[in-house]
Amino acid sequence: MKKMTLLFIAMISYVGYSQSTIDFETGGAGATWTWTVDQNDTNPALEFVANPNTIGNTSAITAKLTTKSAGQAWALAYSDGIGNFTFDANNSLVKMWVRKNVATDVAVKFEIPMGINKEVKATTTVTNGDWEELSFDFSSVIGSTYSRIVIIPDFLARSSDNIVYFDQITFNAGTPPATPSSGAPAPTKADSDVYSFFGNTYTNTAPSSFSQSWGDGTVSDYTAGTEVVKKYAALDFQAISLSSNVDLSNYTHIHVDVWTPIANAFGVKFQDFGADGVDEFPNVDDSEYEVQSSTTQSSEAWIGHDFAISDFTGLTRTANLGQIQILLGSAAGGTKGDVYIDNLYLYKAPTAGSEVYSLNSVKMHPNPANGIVKFSTASNEVLSVSVYNLLGKQVIPVQTLQSELDISSLSPGVFILAITKSENKITKKLIVK
């Protein structure tokens, strides 16, 4: 039953929402609460409107927020109407229906004044006007009590206002699906700057093995949507043996995309096989060193980790990298969990120079565009141009051109153009109308 009395709303604020729904129906939970919009430019009020599409989500009334182009990426709405709410085993899986026309992160956050807060993100994939139910796992804070709920419905640096609907916030037992629904966003670095071991974007020099018998984590291929990624079951640490040794002096960083249902530290260890280029025990001239990522590994989201090779200070030699270890937590120990990896590669940062200046002088017009976008340079230079959507997927492959690019295949929206010359690259935002 959708309608609730105010008395019942007050009662469930204290006993928890394991069986109840914030449904925004007239007189019901959510609709009678005071909501504050923040970080959203002029902060238009949260609206309660007729459901524009009752397929999937059959509610009569839904919440509507217009996220402003001049607002922050984390534009939000919050309410203290939830009262003192405690997570337990029966209500720690929060679900929410969302309707929007862009695929971006959505976050649900619980707060207490002057205390430790908890935020969980999920990513929308449906952009055709249909509703999509997202899951947010709060099992890591069972026993914790909060007094404010925060909805961040459109985690995006926006070029135009977006209208987002959200509804039917439920509190359930169990855990959400612990697998990625798609591969990581496609990387955009120039081919010439990359030495790839695994992924779908570059030509790979595949490792001879993705696991070792002495490692702790069983590897297999996993199909995430349309892309094959590597799954490490119950990973603590595991070693990837390269098919040929690599001279790290040719590169500046190593990159890997990681998805895991549990949030934890993530690290990489390099082992250089020394002057003889051979893995040996006991180590004669081998050296190894571990670095923990400075990027926080969130749960249930693809997170890109970039490690500067200069940070592997314990390597006495770097000319014969023969093995890469991946670690959930650290070598000293952490919480084991399933880990999915994608886009494992070394890369070098392009050097600045006259070509960077030349690229910065590239002019693109019109913008917004439809059909054709034109380019002009100081000396009619040849450019390499490719186009990506906001999820990092390449939608127009690399084109060599001097003056114009055909974009008639693109649907209206915001895209990123990668413009390269030699080993240097710039990006420009393109709006297709």
N, C-alpha and C positions, 0 to 999 in steps of 0.2 A: 504494500500500500504506500503510495507516494506521499500522501498528506500526513503530517504529524502535528500534534499539538505542541505548543511552546513548552509545556511541562515535560513532555517526552524528550524534546530536544535538550532541555536542561539536564535531564537524568542521564542521557547517553553521553553527555560531555564528561561524565565522571566514570561511567562503567565501560566506556570504549565503544568503538564503531565496528566490532567484529561482524555484526549482523545488520548494520544500518548503512544508509547511503546518503551522501551529500548530493541531492538531486536537483536543487534550485527550483523545485516546483513551488507554486504560490503557497505561502504559509509553511513551507517545508525547510529542511536543513539546507543551509547555504543561502537561500533567498531571504531569510529573516535576519541574517547576520550583517554586520557592518564590514564592508570590504574597502580597503585602501589601495589605490593604484599608485605605484612609485617607479621612479627611474624611467619614465615613459614620456619625456618632453612635457606636454601640457597635462599629462596624466588624466585622460578621459576616463570617466567612471566605468566600472564594471557594469554591464547591462544584463538583464534577464529578458530573453526574447523567445519568440516562438521558434521551435526547432525547424531549421530550413530543410532538413532531410531526415525523415524518420526511418530510413532503411538502416538496420543494424541497431542504432540507438533510437528507441521508440518514444523517448521522453517528449512531453508536450512543450516544456520550457527548458532552455539551456542558457549557460553563461556565455557572454560574448565580450571579448576584449579586442580593441583596435590597438595594435602595437605600432607606434609612430616611427617613421624613418629617422627622425631626429632623437629618438629615445635611445637608451642603452640597450645592448644586446640582451641584458638580463632584465628587461622591463617586466614588472611583476604586479600581482595582486595578492594581498594578504588579509587574513581575518583572525581575530581572537575568539570568534564565536564557537570554535571547537572546544573551548574550556580546557580543563586539565585532562589530557589524553595520554594514556599509557599503552605502549606497544607490548603485546604478548604473542604467544604462538598462534593465536586465532585471528589476529588482525594485522600482522606485520607485512602482508603482501597488499600494497595499495594499487588499485586499478583505476584508470580514468579514461573516458572516451574523449577523443580529440578530433576536431575537424578543421583542416587548414589546407592551403594550396601550395605550401612549400614543405620540403623535407628538411626539418631542422630538429635540434634537440628540444625536448620539453623536460622541465624539472619540477619535482615536488619537494618541498622543503618543510621541515618542522623546526620550530624555534622555541626557546625559552629566554626571557629577559636576562641579559648578562650571563648567559650560559653557553654550553656546547650545543651547536645546531647540527642537523643532519639533512643533507641534500642528496637526492638520487635523480639521475637523468635517464631518459629513454629517447629514442630517435623515431620520428614519424617517417613512414615510407609511402603513405597514401596521399596523393596530391590532386585527385580528380573530383573533390567535393564530397567523397564518402567519409563516413565516420571510421575511426580506427581506435581500438582499445589498447592502451599501453599499460605495462606493468612496472611497478617500482618496488624493489625489494628492500624492506627496512628490518630484516631479520637480525642484522648486526647490532641493532639498538634495542632489542627486546629487554623490557624492564625499565626503559627510560620514559620519562614523562615530559610532555611538551604542552604548550598553551597557545601556539600560533601555527596556522597552516599557511604556506606560501606557494603560489602557483606561478611559475615562469614558463609561459606557454610557447615562446618563440625565441629561443636562444639564437639570435642572428643579428649581425650588423646589416641593417636593412637599407635599401636604396629607395624604398617606397613603403607606405603604410600597409600593414597586413591585418586582416581580420581573422581572429582565431576563436573558435567555439570550444568549450570544454564542459563536461557533464558527467554525471553518474560516478562520483568518486566513492569507491567501495573499499572495504577493509576486510581482508580474507586471510584464511590459513594457507599454508603451503608456500612453495617457492616458485618464481617465474621460470620460464624456459631458460636454461643455462647454456644456450648456444647462440652464436651470431647468425643473423638472418641474411647477411651479405658480407662480401669481402671489404677490406679497408679501402678508403678513398685512394684513387690512383695517384701515384706521385707525379710531380711535374718537372723534375730536374732533367737537364739535358742528357741525352744518351751518352754523350762523350765524357760526361763528368761522373759516370756511374759504373761500378763493378757489382753486378747483381748476382746473388746466390739463389733467391727465390722470389717469385711474384709474377704477375701477368703483364707488366708494363714493359720491362726491359728484356733483352736477351740474357738468359741466365747461364752462369757457369755453375752447374749444379754440384752441391757437395757430394762426396762419396758416401756419406752417411749422415742422417739427421739425428742419430742417437747412438749411445754406447752402452754396453752391457753394465758398466759400472755407474752409469747415470741413473737418476731417479725421476722417471717420467716416460711413459710409453707413447711413441709417436705414431700417427696415422694421418692419412689424407682425409679432409672433411670438406664437403661441398656446402659452402655458405651462399645461398642464392644460386648464382650462376658461376661462382668463382671457387676454385679449389684452394684451401688454405691448409696449413699444418696444425694438427691438434696434438697437444701434449697432455695426456691424461695423468692426473695426480702428480703434476710437476713440482719438484723441489729444485733440482738442477739437472741439466742434460747438455751433452756436448755434441756439436756439429763439426764433423771432420771434413775439411775442404779437399776437393779433388786435386788441387795443386796449390802450393804455397803462394801467398800474396805479399808483395812489398807494400807495407803500410805507408811508406814515405810518399807514395803517389796519391794519397787520399787524406782528407781532413776529418771525416766523420764516418760513423756507422749508424744506419737507421734500421729500425724494425717497428712494425705496427703490431700491437698486442690487444687481444680481447680476452677477458676473463670474467666469470660470474662473481668473483670475489676481488675486492680491492686490496692491493698489497704493494709493497715495494717491488721494483723490477730492476734487475742488473744484468750486465754482460761481462764475461771474462774472456780475455784474449790469451792464447798460448802461442808463443813464437817458438819454432823448432830450432832456432839457433843457426850457426854458420854451416853446420852439416845438413840442415834442412830436414832432419829426421826426428820423429817423435821417439823418445827413448826413456826407459826407466832402469835405474835411477837417472834423473836428469843430469846430463853433462853440461850442455850449454843452452838448454831450453830455459825460457822464462815465461811467467804468466802474471796477470794482474786483473783485478776485478774493479769495476766502476758501477756504482748505483746511479740510476737515472734521477735527474733533477725534476723530471716531469711526473706528477702524481698519476698512478695507475688507477683509474676509476673502474667500478664494476659495470659490466654489461655495456661497454662502449669501446670502439676502436680508438686506441690512444697511440699516437706516434712518439717514439722515443729516439732521440738523437744524442749520440755520445761522441764528444770530441776525442779524436785519437791522442791529442796532446795530454788528455787527462789520464791516460794509461801509463803513468809515470814509472811503474814498477817493471816495465818491459826493458830489459837490458839491450835487446835487439828487436828490430821491427821489420827486417827484410824477409822473414819467412813465417808469416802468420799461417799456421796450419790447422788451428782449431778455435772455434767460438763456442763458449758456454752461455746458455741463457739460464737465468735464475729467478724464480719467484720468491721474493724475499732476498736473502743473501746466502753466501756460502756458509755463514754461521747458523743458518736455519731460518725457517719461516713457515707460514701456513701453506701446506700443499693444496693445489687446486688445478682444475682443468684450465689450460691456456691455449689460445689459438694465435698463431703468428702469420703475418703476411708482409710482403715487401721488405725482405731482408737484403740490404745492399750497403756497400761502401760508396762514398762519394767525396768529391773535392769541391770546395767552394770556389766559384769562378773568381778570377783575379780582376780587380778593377783596372781601368785604363781608358784609352781614348774611345774604345768601342762602347764602354758604358755611357760615356757622354753622348755618343752618337745615338744610342738607343733611347736615352732620356729625351732626345729631341724629336723622336718619332711622334707625329700627329695622326690621330685617328678621327675620322668623321664620316657620316654624321653619327651621333650618339645621344639619344637612342637611334637605332637603325632598324631597317627592315629590308631584307634581300641582299644588299651589298653594303659593306663597310670599306672605306677607302683609307689608304695610308699615304703619308708624305714624309720624306726625309730630306736632310740638307743636301744630299748628293745622289738622290734616287738609288739608294742602296738596296741590295737583295736581302730580304728578311725571311726567317723561318717562323711561321705563326701557327699555333694550335689553340683550340678552344676547349675549356672545361666547364662543367656545371659546378654549382656551389658545393656539391658532395665530393668534388675532386675527380669525377669521371670524365675522361676525354670524350667529347661529343663531335669534334672535328679534328681529324688527325693532322699531323704536321704538313703545312703547305708552304712551298717556296714561292715567294711573290715579291713584287716591287710596288704595286699600286692598290690592289683591291682584293677582297676576300668575299666569296659567296657564302652567306649565312642563311640562305632561304630554307635550309633544312631544320633550322632551330625554331622551337616554339617560343612564344613571348616569355620573357623572364630575364634574370640577371645571370651573366656568364663572366668567366675570367679568360682573357686572352694572354697566352704566354708567347712573348716575342723574343727570339734569340738571334744572336749573331756571334759566330765562332763559339766561345765558351761562356758568353755572357747572356744574361736574360733579364727582362723586365716583365711585369704583368700590368695589365690594364683592365678595368672593369668595363664591360659592354652590356648595355641594356637593349634587348630585342623587343620591339613593340609589335 
